[in-house]
Amino acid sequence: NTSTIISYSIPNDSKVTLKVFDILGREVTTLVDEAKPAGTYKVNFNGNNLASGIYIYSLITDKNVISKKMLLVK
């Protein structure tokens, strides 16, 4: 399965950027890049055009940067 849902919550209104990087740190895609009110959100990530491997997604807000690994298997 090459798609997944990435869920995230932000406690305050903030500019939100959600990017996906390959294991070498090259940006693969930007999923979100806009101001959002506080709340919980879900974003669909489709990796059909990517090779199998480890990817990092980073959630960047006005106050935090959170990064997590995901494994893409085709």
Phi and psi restraints in degrees (value plus and minus 20) as a CYANA .aco file:
   2 THR   PHI    -122.4   -82.4
   2 THR   PSI      -9.5    30.5
   3 SER   PHI    -148.5  -108.5
   3 SER   PSI     133.3   173.3
   4 THR   PHI    -171.9  -131.9
   4 THR   PSI     144.8   184.8
   5 ILE   PHI    -125.0   -85.0
   5 ILE   PSI     107.0   147.0
   6 ILE   PHI    -122.7   -82.7
   6 ILE   PSI      98.9   138.9
   7 SER   PHI    -123.0   -83.0
   7 SER   PSI     122.8   162.8
   8 TYR   PHI    -171.4  -131.4
   8 TYR   PSI     135.9   175.9
   9 SER   PHI    -147.1  -107.1
   9 SER   PSI     123.7   163.7
  10 ILE   PHI    -146.1  -106.1
  10 ILE   PSI     113.4   153.4
  11 PRO   PHI     -99.1   -59.1
  11 PRO   PSI     -42.0    -2.0
  12 ASN   PHI    -153.8  -113.8
  12 ASN   PSI     138.5   178.5
  13 ASP   PHI     -76.9   -36.9
  13 ASP   PSI     115.7   155.7
  14 SER   PHI    -183.3  -143.3
  14 SER   PSI     136.9   176.9
  15 LYS   PHI     -96.3   -56.3
  15 LYS   PSI     111.1   151.1
  16 VAL   PHI    -141.5  -101.5
  16 VAL   PSI     112.3   152.3
  17 THR   PHI    -148.0  -108.0
  17 THR   PSI     108.5   148.5
  18 LEU   PHI    -143.4  -103.4
  18 LEU   PSI      92.5   132.5
  19 LYS   PHI    -141.3  -101.3
  19 LYS   PSI     132.5   172.5
  20 VAL   PHI    -135.8   -95.8
  20 VAL   PSI     114.5   154.5
  21 PHE   PHI    -144.0  -104.0
  21 PHE   PSI     130.3   170.3
  22 ASP   PHI     -99.8   -59.8
  22 ASP   PSI     157.4   197.4
  23 ILE   PHI     -86.3   -46.3
  23 ILE   PSI     -39.1     0.9
  24 LEU   PHI    -109.5   -69.5
  24 LEU   PSI     -19.7    20.3
  25 GLY   PHI      71.0   111.0
  25 GLY   PSI     -13.8    26.2
  26 ARG   PHI    -101.1   -61.1
  26 ARG   PSI     114.1   154.1
  27 GLU   PHI     -88.2   -48.2
  27 GLU   PSI     109.2   149.2
  28 VAL   PHI    -116.3   -76.3
  28 VAL   PSI     -66.1   -26.1
  29 THR   PHI    -181.5  -141.5
  29 THR   PSI     138.4   178.4
  30 THR   PHI    -132.4   -92.4
  30 THR   PSI      99.9   139.9
  31 LEU   PHI    -110.7   -70.7
  31 LEU   PSI     -53.8   -13.8
  32 VAL   PHI    -159.8  -119.8
  32 VAL   PSI     118.6   158.6
  33 ASP   PHI    -177.0  -137.0
  33 ASP   PSI      55.2    95.2
  34 GLU   PHI    -182.6  -142.6
  34 GLU   PSI     144.6   184.6
  35 ALA   PHI     -95.1   -55.1
  35 ALA   PSI     116.8   156.8
  36 LYS   PHI    -152.6  -112.6
  36 LYS   PSI     123.6   163.6
  37 PRO   PHI     -95.5   -55.5
  37 PRO   PSI     142.2   182.2
  38 ALA   PHI     -75.3   -35.3
  38 ALA   PSI     121.8   161.8
  39 GLY   PHI     136.1   176.1
  39 GLY   PSI    -191.7  -151.7
  40 THR   PHI    -132.3   -92.3
  40 THR   PSI     117.7   157.7
  41 TYR   PHI    -154.4  -114.4
  41 TYR   PSI     137.4   177.4
  42 LYS   PHI    -150.9  -110.9
  42 LYS   PSI     117.8   157.8
  43 VAL   PHI    -150.0  -110.0
  43 VAL   PSI     114.8   154.8
  44 ASN   PHI    -105.2   -65.2
  44 ASN   PSI     109.5   149.5
  45 PHE   PHI    -133.6   -93.6
  45 PHE   PSI     103.5   143.5
  46 ASN   PHI    -135.1   -95.1
  46 ASN   PSI      97.4   137.4
  47 GLY   PHI    -124.2   -84.2
  47 GLY   PSI       7.7    47.7
  48 ASN   PHI     -75.7   -35.7
  48 ASN   PSI     -57.0   -17.0
  49 ASN   PHI    -112.1   -72.1
  49 ASN   PSI     -10.1    29.9
  50 LEU   PHI    -130.5   -90.5
  50 LEU   PSI     135.8   175.8
  51 ALA   PHI     -98.3   -58.3
  51 ALA   PSI     135.2   175.2
  52 SER   PHI     -81.2   -41.2
  52 SER   PSI     125.3   165.3
  53 GLY   PHI     135.0   175.0
  53 GLY   PSI    -189.6  -149.6
  54 ILE   PHI    -114.8   -74.8
  54 ILE   PSI     113.9   153.9
  55 TYR   PHI    -148.1  -108.1
  55 TYR   PSI     133.9   173.9
  56 ILE   PHI    -136.0   -96.0
  56 ILE   PSI     111.9   151.9
  57 TYR   PHI    -133.6   -93.6
  57 TYR   PSI     118.5   158.5
  58 SER   PHI    -142.7  -102.7
  58 SER   PSI     108.5   148.5
  59 LEU   PHI    -123.1   -83.1
  59 LEU   PSI      97.9   137.9
  60 ILE   PHI    -136.2   -96.2
  60 ILE   PSI     102.1   142.1
  61 THR   PHI    -141.8  -101.8
  61 THR   PSI    -196.6  -156.6
  62 ASP   PHI     -81.9   -41.9
  62 ASP   PSI     -47.6    -7.6
  63 LYS   PHI    -137.5   -97.5
  63 LYS   PSI     -33.5     6.5
  64 ASN   PHI    -161.7  -121.7
  64 ASN   PSI     136.9   176.9
  65 VAL   PHI    -151.9  -111.9
  65 VAL   PSI     101.1   141.1
  66 ILE   PHI    -143.0  -103.0
  66 ILE   PSI     108.0   148.0
  67 SER   PHI    -143.3  -103.3
  67 SER   PSI     120.7   160.7
  68 LYS   PHI    -159.8  -119.8
  68 LYS   PSI     135.0   175.0
  69 LYS   PHI    -111.7   -71.7
  69 LYS   PSI     129.4   169.4
  70 MET   PHI    -160.2  -120.2
  70 MET   PSI     130.4   170.4
  71 LEU   PHI    -128.6   -88.6
  71 LEU   PSI     103.8   143.8
  72 LEU   PHI    -122.9   -82.9
  72 LEU   PSI     100.1   140.1
  73 VAL   PHI    -142.8  -102.8
  73 VAL   PSI     107.1   147.1
